[in-house]
Amino acid sequence: MRYLPKVAICDTDDVIGSKLTYLLEDHFSVVMVAEPLNLPRVLQKCSPDIVLIGVPENALALTMTSTVLSECGTHSGSPRVIAMSPVLVPELVVKLMRMGVHDCLFFPVTPEKVVERLQAALPQVSAGSTPSEADTGPLGTIVGLSSASVELRRILERYAMSDSPVLLLGESGTGKDLSARVLHELSHRSTGPFHAQNCGAIPDSLAESELFGSERGAYTDAVSRPGLFEVAHQGTLFLDEIGELSLFSQAKLLRVLEEGRVRRVGATRGRTVDVRIVAATNRDLAAEVRAGRFRNDLYHRLTVLVHRIIPLRERVEDIPLIADHLLRVLHESAVIRARAGHTPRRRHLSEEAAQFLMKQAWPGNVREVMNVLERSIQHTDHVKLRVSDIRLLH
């Protein structure tokens, strides 16, 4: 008999529904909890991996959720709590996630999508992490409740167990640099250095010395210094916009990846380096290979582990939580810069403002949201931002 992960369903208002419960039984061992008061007994007896709670659209929603989270937090197994609600209300999403809910689902949603989201929560459960650890650890910086965000956290956790090269694809501003840093912090290299380099910012004439170092006298004004590979020894080197490297620099990079050794410009001997490479690009590298602008052999060397980060317009349900997270980051930055005796106020989004942000296209993705929020709070004293306070460029 195959093992089925255990899901306890706490649903007092029939939010989840009997049909969905029936379909979940094909993938999980399901136990029903008629009342939140019965949850401690179920936790003790069954030790579920996940608690799925139906959150009704009424004033009792947060109270009931708080009760469930409290019980789960005191249980030795610390199951993940996933909330399910009939309607997407941005303020409710933010409150639930702050309380410690691992994920939120909203109707309309297919049974297949529910199964997918529940299964996405399982690897972290089995790894022994608790909701509070996920919120405060490296994965907690990957904010979002969409299936794309849940999958990104799962992928980063899995890729962190390997030393193979990783290629992150996606539009500018989607968080490729943040994902690379999370990969490093989750890996066994976390105590080593993490260095990031935008390949598009290196002049082609200096690329070799920047990456591999130089010896004194190798060229005019050259000094003896290590390159990025040596600096990142026993750590991680993040090469952003790798598609910007010239074919000459690509050939040099390929040799280092194959041999694990670098030779400084002007040196006669190589040096062994132990570096994990994470690369990123917003280009279609396969098309660049076909066009002859990117080496085929380097492409295959870099694409051992690949993940495409979905643009914000395809995961709009993440926007309220991302915006709240960014406002918290801006607040913490303002506190650091504040004058003595002056405490900046923590800003929040009104429900109308959150809905307004969810309707925007965001071609600049999360980076653009950050800029808009920073601009907006400079133009208003309102603690709760209204739609009229949001300063878009267009």
N, C-alpha and C positions, 0 to 999 in steps of 0.2 A: 504493500500500500504506500503510495507516495505521500510525502509530508506536505500538508497545506498550511501556509501561514495563517495565524489566528487573528480574526478581526471581531472586536466587540462593537455592536451597533447600539448606541444610546439615542433613541428617537422617540420622544414623548408626544410630538405633534404630527407624526406620520409625514415628516419632511422627506425622508428618504424613500419611503414607499415599499410595499411588500414585493412588487415586481422586481425592483432593482435588487432587493435583498435576496430574492430567489436566484437571480442571475449571478450574484457574487459567489454563491455557494459552489459554482463550478471551479473557482480559483482560490477560495479561502475557506477555512473552517470558521463558520459564522456563529456567533452567539448573540442573542438579543438581550438587551437590558431595558426592562420596562420603565424603570425609574432611576434617576441618577443616584438615589440613596442605595440602590442595589449594586452599584458599580464596585465598591470595595470587595464584596463577596465574589463577584465575577473575576476581578483582578487576582484575588488570592487563589481561586480555584483553577482558572484557565490560563493565566499569564499571557494575555493577548499581545501580539506584536504591534497592533494598531487599534486605536479606539476611534471609530467613525461616529461623530455626533451630529444629529440633525439640529440645526440652529433655526428656530422659528423666527418669523418676522414680527417680533413683539418685544416688549420691555424686559421680558424674562430671559432673552437670548444670552446676554453677557453673564448674568448671574448663574445660569445653568452651565455655561461653558466654563466659568471660573471654578465651579464645584467639580466638574469633571477633571480639569487640569490639576486641581489641588490633589485629588485622589490619585491620579496617574503619577504625579510627582513624588508622592510618598511610597509608591509601590516599587519594589526592588527592580522589577523589569523595566520601569520607565517607558511604557509604550508611547509611540508617537500619536498625537491627537490631530485628526483631520476633521475640519468643520464642513458641513454641507448646508447650503441655504437656498431658499427659493428665488432670491433676488440679489443682484450685485450692488451693494451699497458701499462706496469707497471708504467712508468713515468706519463702517463695521469691519471691513477688511483690515484696516490699520489697527483697530483696537484688538481684534482677534489675534493678529500676528504678534502684537506687543505682549499680549497675555501669555504667549507661548505656543499657540496653535502652529503646527508644522506646515499645514497647507490648507487652502480653502477651495471649495468647489461650488459652482453656482449653476442653477438651471437656466436654460436648457443644457443638458449634458447627456451624452450617450453612456450606456453601461460600459462600453469599451473604454471610454475616456476615464471613467471612475476606476476601473480595474488598473489601467495604466498608471494613474496617479498613486494608487495604493501600493502597487508593486514598486514604483520609483522610490517610495519611502522605506522599503524594506532593507536595502543594503546598509543604510546608515543605522537602522535599528539593530541589525545583526552584528554590526561592527561595535556595538556597545556604547554609542554616543547617546546622550540625552538631549532633549529639546534645548535646555539652557546652554549646553556645550555647543550645539550647532549655531545658536544665536551669537555666542561670544567668540567662537573660534574662527579660523580662516573662512570656512564656508558661509559664516554669517554675513560676510561682506557681499556675497552674491545674493542680492535682494530680489524677490519675486515669488509669485505663487502660480505662475503659468506652468504648463507642462514643459515648455522650453527651459524655464529657469530651474525647475526640478531636475530635468535631464542634465543641464549643465553642471549642477552641483554633483550629481551622480557620476558624470564623466570625469570631472576634475578629481574626485575622490579615487576613482579607479585608476586614472592615468598617473596619479601621484605615486602609485606603487611600482611604477616602471621607471627605468632610466632611458628609455627610447626617446628619440626626438618627437616633439609634438608640433603640429601645425594648426594654428587657430585661424579660421577664416571668418570674414564678416565685414560689414561696413564700418567706416570710421565712427568712433564714439560708442560702440556697442559694449566695450569693456574687455577687449582682448588683453590689454596690459594688466588690468586687475586680475583677470583669470590666470595669466601667467604667474603673477605673484602668489595667488592662492595655491596654484600647483606646487610652487617652490615651498611654501610654508607647510603644506600637507606632506611633503616628501621627507625622506631620510636626510636630505640635504639642507633641511631648514636651518640648521646651525651654521651652514656655510654662507658665502656671499650670494647676493642676487644683484645682477647688473642688467640694465636695460639700455638698448641702443636703437635709435631710429636710423635705419640704414639709409633712408632718404636724406638724412642730414649730414652724411659723410661725403665730402668731395671724393670723386673716384681716385684722384691722385694720392689721397691720404688714407684710403680704405684699408690698404694692406698694413700700414703701420698702426692704425687705430685698432684693428682686430688682433694683430699678431705681435705688435711691439717693434722696437727698432734699437739698433746699436749706435753708439756715438760715431759720427763720421759717415754713416751710411748714405747720407745726402746732406745738402746744405742745411745747417742749423740743427741737424739731427742730434738727439741726446739718447743716452741709454735708458730705456723705460719699457715696462711690460705693456702688452696689449690687453684687450678685454678678455681674451681667453685665459691668460695667465691670472688676471685679477679675479676672474670668476672660478678659479681652480677649486674643486670640491663643492661647487655650488651650481647655480643656474645662470645661463646667459640667455636673455630674451632679445631676440633680433626682430624688432618691429619693422613692418613694411619691407620685408626681405625681397620683395619683387623689384625694389628700386636698385638693388646691387647690379653692377655691370657684369658682363660675362666673364671678364678677367677676374674680378673679385669672387664671383661664384666658383670659378675653378679652384682658387686658393682655399675657399671655404670647404669645398668638397674634399680636398686632400686632408685637411685637418680632421674632418668628420670621419674619414676612412682610417686614418693612421693614429688619431689621438695624440698627435704631436704638432707643435707649432715651431716655426723658425722665424725669429725676429728679422726684420729687414736689415741686411748687412751682416747677419750672423752666419757662421759656417756650420753650426750644430743646432739640432732641434731640441725642444724641451717637451717632456710628457705633460699632458694636461688631462684632468678629469673633470669634464664639464657636461652638464645636461643642457641640451639646446631646446628652447621653445621659440618657434618662429611664428610670425603673424603677417597677414597681408589682407588688403581689401581688393586685391586684384584676383582675376581668374587665372591661377597659375597654370592650369592645364592648357588654357588658350594661349598663355604666354609661351609655353613650351612649343605649341604648334606653330606659333609665329616666329620662333627662333630667338626669342628674347630671354628665355630662361632655360638653363641646361636640363635636359631630360634626366640625366643621372643624378643631379642634385635634387631634382623634384622627387624622385623615388626615394632618395635617402631621407628627405624631410617628411614624407607622408607615411611614416610608420603608424603614427597615431594622429588622427585628424578629427577636428570638430568645428562645425560652423555655428557661430553665435547668431541667433535670430535677431533681426532688427526690431526696434521697439514697437513699430506700427503693427507688427504681427503678434504682439503679446501685450495688448493695451491693458489687460487686467492687472499687469504689474505696475502700471504708472502710479496709482495712489501710494503704494508702499514705497516705491523708489523715490517719489517726491518727498514723502515723509522722512525717509532715510537721509536724503540730500539736505533737507532743511535742518535735520539734527547735526549733520556734518558742518553746515554753515554756522550753526549756532555755536558748536564747540570751537570752531575757528575764531568766531567773534569773541568768545569768552577769553581765549588766549590773548587776543589783541586789545582787550578792553582796558580802559584806564582804571586805576585803583578806585574802588568805591562805586564803580559802574558795572552793573550786571545786565548784559543784553537779554532781551526776552526771547524765549523759545517760540518760534513761529509754527503755525499749523495751517493746513488747507481746509477751507470750508468744503462741504459736500459738493456745492455747485462748482467751486473752483476745480476740484478733483475731476468732476465729470467733464468740465471744459478742457482740461489737459488731456483727458482720454480721447477727445475728439480731434486732436491735432495730429499732423502727419509725422513730425519729428524726424526730418531727414538727417539731422545731426545726432540722433539717438540720445543716449543718456547724457552725453556731454552737453548737448543743446538744452536739455531739461535743466541741468545744473546752472547753465548760464542764464536762462530765463528766470529761475528762482532767485538767483543772486541779484539779478537786475531788479526783480520785483520787490524784494524786501528793502532795497535801498530807496524805493519811491513811496513807501507807506509805513505808517506806524501801527497798522492793524496787527494784532497778534494772530487772528484767524484771517488768512488771506481770502479775499473775495475775487470774483471773476474780474471785476474792474481793476484789481491790483496787479493782475498778471500782465507783464510787459513783454509781449512777443515783438519780434523785429518786423513782422509782416502784418 
